[in-house]
């Protein structure tokens, strides 16, 4: 079970990132949404949740806490696919460069 500090901290981090990105944000009832934050932390871990928040603000045009809380699995899958694609492209570029140099 995630402690109370982490639950509220994740929601506060979401608000902070929204403010930094000048994203319009719907009001978040932290007392009811702490349970969604707890489920996220228990599923993915606190640091991974923070990484997902950062990724969400990069890919979303209109970020919303409720959407994030209920669709974090889709975000994680998308983030994983993007990272795998990036690694594959780097490996292919390296192979092509070696092929051209030889």
C-alpha positions in Angstrom: 0.0 0.0 0.0 1.4 3.4 -1.0 1.7 5.8 1.8 -0.4 8.9 2.0 2.5 11.2 1.2 3.2 9.5 -2.1 -0.4 9.5 -3.2 -0.7 13.3 -2.7 2.7 13.8 -4.0 1.9 12.2 -7.3 -1.2 14.4 -7.8 0.9 17.5 -6.8 3.5 16.4 -9.3 0.8 16.2 -12.0 -0.4 19.7 -11.2 3.2 21.0 -11.2 4.0 19.6 -14.6 0.8 21.0 -15.9 1.7 24.4 -14.6 5.2 24.2 -16.1 3.7 23.3 -19.5 1.0 26.0 -19.3 -1.6 23.3 -19.8 -5.2 24.0 -18.9 -6.1 21.7 -16.0 -9.5 20.7 -14.7 -9.8 20.9 -10.9 -8.6 17.7 -9.2 -10.3 16.6 -6.0 -7.2 15.3 -4.3 -9.1 13.5 -1.5 -11.1 11.3 -3.9 -8.4 11.0 -6.5 -5.8 9.8 -4.0 -7.1 6.3 -4.4 -6.5 6.4 -8.1 -3.0 7.6 -7.4 -2.5 4.8 -4.9 -3.6 2.2 -7.6 -1.1 3.7 -10.0 1.7 3.7 -7.5 1.0 0.1 -6.5 0.9 -1.0 -10.1 3.9 0.8 -11.5 5.9 2.3 -8.6 6.3 5.9 -7.7 9.2 6.8 -10.0 7.6 5.1 -13.0 4.4 7.0 -12.4 6.3 10.3 -12.4 7.9 9.2 -15.7 4.5 8.4 -17.1 3.2 11.9 -16.1 6.2 13.5 -17.9 5.5 11.3 -21.0 1.8 12.1 -20.9 2.4 15.9 -21.0 4.6 15.4 -24.1 2.1 13.3 -26.1 -1.2 14.8 -25.0 -2.7 18.0 -26.4 -5.2 18.4 -23.4 -4.0 16.5 -20.3 -6.5 15.4 -17.8 -5.9 13.6 -14.5 -8.9 11.3 -14.8 -7.9 10.2 -18.3 -4.3 9.6 -17.0 -5.5 7.6 -14.0 -7.7 5.3 -16.0 -5.6 4.9 -19.1 -2.1 4.7 -17.7 -1.7 1.2 -19.1 -2.1 2.6 -22.6 0.5 5.3 -21.9 3.0 2.7 -20.6 2.5 0.5 -23.6 2.9 3.5 -25.9 6.0 4.7 -24.1 7.5 1.2 -24.2 6.9 0.8 -27.9 8.4 4.2 -28.6 11.5 3.4 -26.6 11.9 0.0 -28.4 11.5 1.8 -31.8 14.1 4.3 -30.8 16.6 1.5 -29.9 15.9 -0.4 -33.1 16.4 2.7 -35.2 19.7 3.5 -33.5 20.9 -0.1 -34.1 19.8 0.1 -37.7 21.5 3.4 -38.2 24.7 2.1 -36.7 24.6 -1.0 -39.0 24.0 1.2 -42.0 26.8 3.5 -41.1 29.2 0.5 -40.7 28.0 -0.9 -44.0 28.6 2.4 -45.8 32.1 2.8 -44.2 33.3 -0.7 -45.3 
